[in-house]
Amino acid sequence: MATKAKKNEASIAEKLDALFNLQKIDSEIDRIRTIRGELPLEVEDLEDEIEGLSTRVEKLEGELSDAESAIAGYKNTIKEATAAIEKYKEQQNNVRNNREYESLSKEIEFQTLEIQLSEKRIKEAKFDIENKKEVVTTVKETLERRKGDLDAKKGELDEIVAETQKDEEDLVKKSEKARQSIDDRLLSAYERLRSNSRNGLAVVPIERDSCGGCFNKIPPQRQMDIQAKKKVIVCEHCGRILVGQDMVEDI
């Protein structure tokens, strides 16, 4: 309760100083995170792509295994049909009438068709296997390249994180501490401005008689009011909180 009262008792100048200090800290955090750029997303995309390629290889290899099993089945069918034909031919030598002979001939014809169909299926399966093997080879080569890309990106990201992680953690703590000295209403406005700004700037100094955020000109009298720190003044064009030109060198 005392902390809240202390926040509210702070002068406008103190509030602006606290806000500007917070902006400097948050801008440095933004800068560190920008250094990483799109690397985390690139790593994530590569991991997703690798998972998809691995799944495709597994599926293709499963289909190859099924095709090999199917060929083995067709070969077994041919073997059984060939044996049946031999048996029926022997039986034809001992038939007692034309009806029995014709019946056996139809069985031989049926088994012959079974052999022809199985041979056709084997040929198709072998063709399919060759095509799939080529695809598997291509996918595996792509997979290995992507794994190499991922290792490189992860190494790059780890190096950047290692260089900046401690600085970022320290700055985040400073940012959290700085927020504690700013009243809730002003802090809420600051957060809203930051979220709506592409560069994360909610508090900007005057630069060359212009707003440091949108670069629109600021009238001289308004510049004097900003310099005086008697009230919180926002840019009438972009809505950012404005601070004096004397702070430019510190941002």
C-alpha positions, 0 to 999 in steps of 0.5 A: 500500500505504501509502495502504491502511495509512493508511486502516486506521490512521485512528481511528473518529472520523476515519473517521466524519468522512470518511464524513460529509464524503463524504455532504455532498459526494454529497448536494450532487451529488444536489441538483444532479441533482435540479434537472434532475429529469426533463428529460433523460428528457423530452428523450429521450422527445420525441426518440423521439416525433419520430422515430416521427412522422417515420417515420410521415409518411415512410410515409404520403407513400410510400403517397400516392405509391404511390396516385398511381402506381396511379391513373396505372396505372388511367387508362392501363388505361382508355385502352388498354381504350377504344382496344381497344373502338373497334378491336373495334367497327370490326372488327364492321363487317367480320365474316363470321359471327355467331361472329366478331361474338359473339367481338368482343362478348365482347372489348368486354364484357371491356374495358368491365368493365376500364374499370369496375373501373379507375374503381372502383379510381381512386375508391377510391384517391382516397378513400384519398388524401384520408384519408391527406392529412388524417392527414399534415396532422394528424401534421405539425402534431403533429410541429411542436408536438413539435419546439417542445416539444423545443427548449424542453425542450433550452433549459431543460436546457442552461440548467440544465446550464450553471448546474450543470455546473462545480459538479457536476464540482468536487463529483465530483472532491471525492467521488472524493478523499474516497473515497480516505481511507475504507477499502474495507469502510466505503466498500462499506457506504456505497455499499450504503446509498446505493443502497438509499436513495431520498434517497441518505443513508447517513450521517445525524445525530441529529435531535430524538433520532431517526435523521435517515434513518427518524426512529425514536427513538434511546435516550439511551445510544446517542446518547451512544455515537454522540456519543463516536465510539468505534465505528461505530453504525448505526440498528437500524431503517434501517441507516444510519450515525449521527453526532452531533447537533452535525453537523446544522447542517453537513449 
